[in-house]
Amino acid sequence: MKFFINLLSLSLLINLSFYSVAKQPPNLLIIQTDEHNFRTISAYRNLLPSAQGDIWGKGNNVDTPNIDRLAKEGAIAMNFYSSAPVCTPSRASFVTGLRPYATGAPSNGELLSKNVKTFAHVLEENGYSTSYVGKWHLAGHGKYLFDIKYKAGFTDNRYMMTGGHAPYFHINKNGLKGIGAKQASKLPKNEIIHLTDYFTNKALEILERDKNKPFALMVSIPDPHTPDHARPPYDKMYEHLKPIAPISMSQKYSPYKPRWAKGGDKNDAKKFNPTPLIQYFGMVKHIDDSVGKLLSFLEKNNLAENTIVVFTADHGDMFFEHKRLNKSVPFEAAARIPFLIRYPNLIPAGKVIRKAYTTMDFAPTVLDIMEVKNDVPFQGLNAGNDFSNDKKLIEDNRVTYYEQGWVAAVDNRYKLILDVKEKPWLYDLQNDPNEQVNQYNNPTYKTVVERLKKSLFEEMKKNNEPSLEKTFQL
């Protein structure tokens, strides 16, 4: 009899132990890159038509096995967009769940309003250790500065940097100074460190410190942003490749080109140059290896199952499509960003989501996935159920929008671009993935235009966008 009582007690103890583990609050690790073209992530290329996945020629790209793991073991969103395809407004939307105008930082270099709540504030209030490492770009135009007074809910912001994209830090008695590759080459190796390595190392230190309590850590890596310089050995890793110009650069345009696509600034690409692209591939590989270090830490410390890992970016990079470099335009390569999320305790492995989201949708969605209740008046969509339900494929034609002077309404196939100084443009991204043919006046697309426009103005009105509905009403 005593044996059976002991056996029952042991069984009860084991069950209680499992219940305790299951009810532990999930951790959160966000890895955000800067100016990251989604096609350089092989998990995306594997789900794209070959002509789109191999836009610089077959085989001319980089493999990202560590980032890909998040898609294999979690979910990949195929239609995730920047709320505005430049750094500050996109990042502001990401942390607040608001439209750029409502964050106080709708343009580059502006300051995030202290009157709005971030997802970090919510997690801090719920007992999480909240930390931020890397580029912030929500505290003015300063570069390589770390003493940021407003923490935005991130209790530990010692390694939150204002901005800047120099490849290296010079470590000296006065702290850190951002320097270029040429200057770094003249200094002793023990006095320099690449920014990706520095911020990855600091992230690992924080994970070690917080591994035994609920944590939320956001790691913002300043690469693969210009000046497109990879550190050794990544700088030589892809020299054997022979990238070619994207089709939208090499083919003749239609007689009329929209105002918002003309450029006329430093983002114009007069001719194709493969050198920065090869360096870009090296930077992406460097990032992927750094992601591998972070994932390895979680596994070695038995944190992988109960940690939500997100990989995303603030905006993309055109890299010669439509004769453009960098961002700031409504084209896919500038505005569409990677978004991969793994949470083995809830999100089915191998899930593919074909539904339009923007960075504004992140905060309410992740808090829902974490089951953290809040009363924050987010403007973004709570898409938690899209990621957590049992379906392996989500296909939904929800309409959302992003903007930067112009406004682009998108679903998982179509894009309507409105600009007060330009005629309307409609792209069918399924039949015209290179965004070259304006279908706005094509009678076949009349119902599509009406649906996108109606949804767009409804969303603008709901979000209290300043005068946008009146401005863009046609």
N, C-alpha and C positions, 0 to 999 in steps of 0.2 A: 504493500500500500504506500509506504514511504517513497519507494522508487517511482511510482506513478505520480505522486504529488510533486516530487522533484522534477520529473519530466515535464509535467504541466507548467510548473513555474519557469522552467527553462524556455519552453515554447512561448509562454506569455512574454518573457523578457525579450526574446528574439523578435516577436511581433511588434512589441513596443519600440524596439530599437529601429526596426524598419520604418515604422510610422513616424518616429522622430526624424529620421533622415529625410523621409518624403516631405515632411512639413517644414524643413529648413528653408528659409527665404533664398531664392535663387540669387546668385551673384551676377554681375553684369560687367562685361569687358567689351568696350567699343574701340575699334581700330579704324580711324578715319585718315584717308590720304588726301592729297591736294592736287587738283588738275589731272585726274586719272581717267584716261580713256578706257571705257569698259571692255573694249575689244582686246586689250592686253591681258585679260584674265581668261585663261583657257576654259573655265567653266562656262563662260558666256559664249565663247566661240563654238563650243560643242553643241550649243542649242541654236546657233544662227545658221542660215543658209551659207554654204561655203563661200560664195562671192562676198558676203558681208563679214564673215569671220576672217577671211584672208584678204582684207581690203588693201593691204600693202604687198600682196603676192603670196602665193601658197608657201607656207613654211617660214615666212618672214615675221616671226613673232616670238613671244616668250611663254614658256610653260610655268604655271603657278600652282604646283601640287598642294601647297599648304592652304592657300586661299580656297582652292577647289574642294578641299576636304569639307569646308563649311557647307558647300552646296550638296556634296555627296551625303553628308551626315545631318543635313538640315534643309533649309529652303533657300531658293534663289528667286529674287524678284526681277523679272525681265523688263519691266516698264517703270523704273524708278527714276524720278527727275529731281533736279535741283529746283528749289522754289524760285531762284533767280541764279542764272549760271555765272556768278562771280562769288568770290570767297565770303565776304562779310554777311550779306543777306541770307545766303544759303545756310551758313553756320548758325546764324541767329534763329532762323526758322527751325533748324534741327534741334536745338536745345530747348526751345520754348513751345513748339507746336503751334506757332502763330505765323500769319502772313508777314513778309518782310517789313511792311510799313508799320505793323503793330509792335514790332520788337524794338523800335527806336533806331534800328540800324539797317535801313533799306539800301544803303550804298556802301561801297568799300571804304573802310577806315573809320566808320562811325562807331559810337559806343553803344553796347547793349544796354537797354533801359533797366534801371534798378527797380522799376515798378512792375515788371513782369516776372512770373515764376518759371523756373526751368525744371526739367525732369530731375536734375540733381538736387534742387531744393526739396522736392517731394521725397526723394530717397533719403536725404539727410534727415528729414523730419521723421522718417520711419526707421531710424536706427542704423542706416548704412554708413560705412566709411566711404566717403566720396572723394575722388582724386582726379586731377586733370594733369596730363603730361603732353607737352608739345605746343604747336602753333594754335593760338586762340583767335586772333584777328578780330576781336570784338572790343578792343580797348584802345582805339586810335591807330594812328599811322606809324607808331614807333616800331623799331626793329631790334630783335635780340634782347628785349628787356623782360625781366622776370618778376619784378616787384609789383605785380598787378593787385591793386587794392580791392577791387570788387571781385569777389570770388564766384558769384553766380551759383552758389549752392555747392561748389566743390571745396570741401573743407581743407584739403591739402592741394594748394595750387602753387607750390614752390617751383614747379617746373613748367608752369603755364607761361608760354612765351608770346609776346605781343604779335610778332610776325617776322617775316624775312625768309629768304630762300638761298642764302649762301650755303654751299655744300658742307663746309667745315666750321667747327668752333676751334678757336685758338684758346687753349687753357693756360691762363697765367695767374699771377698773384692777385690781379684785379677781378678775376672771374672768367667769364666766357666772352669771346668776341667773334662774331660771324665773319668769316674770310672766304675768299675765292680759292679755286683749285691751284692757281698759279702761285699765290702767296703761301698756301699750305705746303706746296712741294719744296719750299725753301726752309721749312721749319723742322726741328727734330720730331720724329714720329710720336714720341711720348707727350708732345705738346699740342697735338691736334686730334680731333675726333670728328667723324662724320655725324651730322645731325640725326640721321636715321638710327645709327648705333647709340648715340647718346640718349635719345628719348626711349629707345627700346630697353636699354640698360636700366634707366630710371623706372620704367614701368615694371620690370622684373623685381626691382628692389621693393616697390610698393606692394606688389603681389605677395612677396615673401613676408612682408610686415603684416598684411591683412588677411592672409590665407585662412586664419582660424575664426573669422567673423564675416558677416555679410559685407560685401564690398561692391562698389561701382567705380570702375576705372575707365576713363576715356583717354585714349592714346592718339594724338593727332600728329601724324608724320608729315613734315612739310614737302616731301617728294611725292610723286615724280614731276614736280613743278619745274618750269624753267629756272635756272639756266641750262637744264638738261646735261648734267654732269654726274656720271656714276663713279664711285670710288673703285680703286683696284680691289679685287680682280674683275669686278663687274663691268668696268669700262672697256675691257677687251673681250668680254664673253660672247658678244654677238657681232663681232667684226666680220665674220664669215658670211653673214646674211647679205642679200642683195635686194633690199626693199624697192618697190616700184611706186609710182604716184597713184593715189586713189583715183577711181574712175571719174569722180566728180571734178577732179582737177585736170585730168588729161582730156576729157571730152569737151566738145564745144557746148557752151551754154545756150539756152534759148535766147532770142534777141533781147529779151527784157530780163533784167536781174533785179530783185527787190532791194530797196534801200538798205534794209537791215542786214543784207548779205554782202554788201559791197566793200565794207571795211574802210579803206582809206586811212588806215593807221598802222601801227607797228604789228598788228595781227595779220596784215596782208602777207601772202606767200607768193612771191614773184615767180619762183621756180622751185622744183623739188630738190631737197637736199637730204639724203639718207642719214647723214652723220648724227644730227640730234635725235633722230628716231632710234638709232642703234644705242645711243647713250640712255635714252628713255627706257628701252627694254632692260638695260642693265639696272637702272634704278628700280624698276618693277620687280626684277628678280631679287634684288637686295631687300625690298619690302617683303616679298614672299618668304624669304629666309627668316626675316625678323618675326613674321607671323608664326612661322614654325617654332621659333624659340618660345613664344608666348603660349602656344598650344601645348608644347612639350611640358612647360611648367605646370599647366593645369592638370595634365595627365599624371605626372610624377607625384603630384600632391593630392590626387584623388578628388580633383575639383571639376573635372570635365563634364560629368553628368549634370551637375547642378549649377553650371555657369552658362549664362546666355552670352554667346560670342557674336558680335556684329562686325562685319567688314563693309565699309562704305567709303564715299568720297564727298567732297563739297560740290564739285562740278567736274566736267570732262575737259578734253583737249582735242581740238579739231585735227591737228597734225596733217595738214595739207588738203583735207576735204574742202571742196568749194574754195580752194585757194586761200585758206585761212589757217592760222595758228591759234593756239590757246582757246579762249572761251568767248563769252559775251554775246553769242548769237543763239537763235532758237533751234538750230540744227541738232540732230541727235547726238553727235559726237561731243558737243559742248554741254548739252543740258542733261542728257541721260547718264545716270551714274550707277556704279555697282552697288548692290545691296544684297548681302548674304547673311543669313542668321542661323545659328545652331543652338539648339537647346534640347538635348536628348530626352529630358524628362517630359517634354510636351510636344515639340515640333517634329512631325514625321520626317524621316530621312528621305532625301531625294525629291522633296516637294518642289514643284515649279509653279510660279505664280505669274500669270499674264494679266495683270490689272494695273492701271496707272496709279501711281502714288507720287508724292513729292516729299522733300525733306520735312515739310510741315507736319506730315503724318507720323513721324517717328515717335515723338514724345508720348502722345496718348496711346499709341500701339504698344510700345515696350512696357509701359507701366501696367497695361492690361495683361500682357503676357506674364509679367512678374506678380500679378494679382495684388498690386499696391493700389488701394483705393485712394481717390483724391477728388477734390471738387474744383480743380483748375479749369477755367473756361477756355479750353483749347479750341482753336479753329480747325486744326487738323483732324483727319479721320482716324477713329479708333479701329484699326484693321486687325486687332488681335486674333479674332476668330479665323480670319483668312490664313494665318500662319499656324494656328493651333488645331484646326479641325483635321479630320482623318483623310481628307481628300489629298491625293498626291499631285493633282493638277487643278489649279484654279484659273478659270477663264472668265473675265468679267469686263464689260465695256464701260465701266465707270469713267466719267469725265472729270478731269481736274485741270489745273492750269498753272503756268509759271510765267514770269514776266521780267522785262527790263526795258521800260519805255514802251515796247510792243508787249502784247500778251499772246501766249500760245495755249490754246485749249487742246488737250490730248486725251485719247483713250488708248486702248491697246492696239489700235490700228491706224487711226487718223490723227492729223494735226492741223488745226486751224489757227493761222497767225493773223492778228489784227494790229494795224499800226495807223495812227491818224494821218501820217504823211505818206501812206502807201496803200495800194489796193489790197484787198484780202487775198490770202493764199491758203490753199488746202492741199495737203500732201496725203496720199494713200501710201502709208509706210509698208504695206504688204506688197503692193504691186510696183511701188516706186521707192525702195529703201534708200536710194541715193538722194532723195529729195530734190528732184529736178523738174517735175511737171506740176504745174498749178492746175488743180481740178476744180477750183472754186466756181467757175462758170459752166462747168460740165453738167448738163441736166441730170445725168446719171447719179450725181452726188448731191442733188438738191436736198433730199431728206437727211443726209449725213450732215450737211452744213447747218440745216435748221436745228437738228438735235444738238450739235456741238455748241452752237451759238446760244440756244435756249439754256442749256446746262451751264455754260460759262457765265451768263449774266445772272442766273439764279445764285451761283456760287459767289460771284462778286458782291451781290446784294447781301447775301447772308454774312459774308466776311467784312462788310462795311468798308469795302475798298474805296478810297477817296476819289469820287467822281469818275471812276473807271467805266461804270456802265454807261453813263451819259457820254463820256469821251469816245467810247468805241461803238456806240449804237450806230447801226447802219440802216 
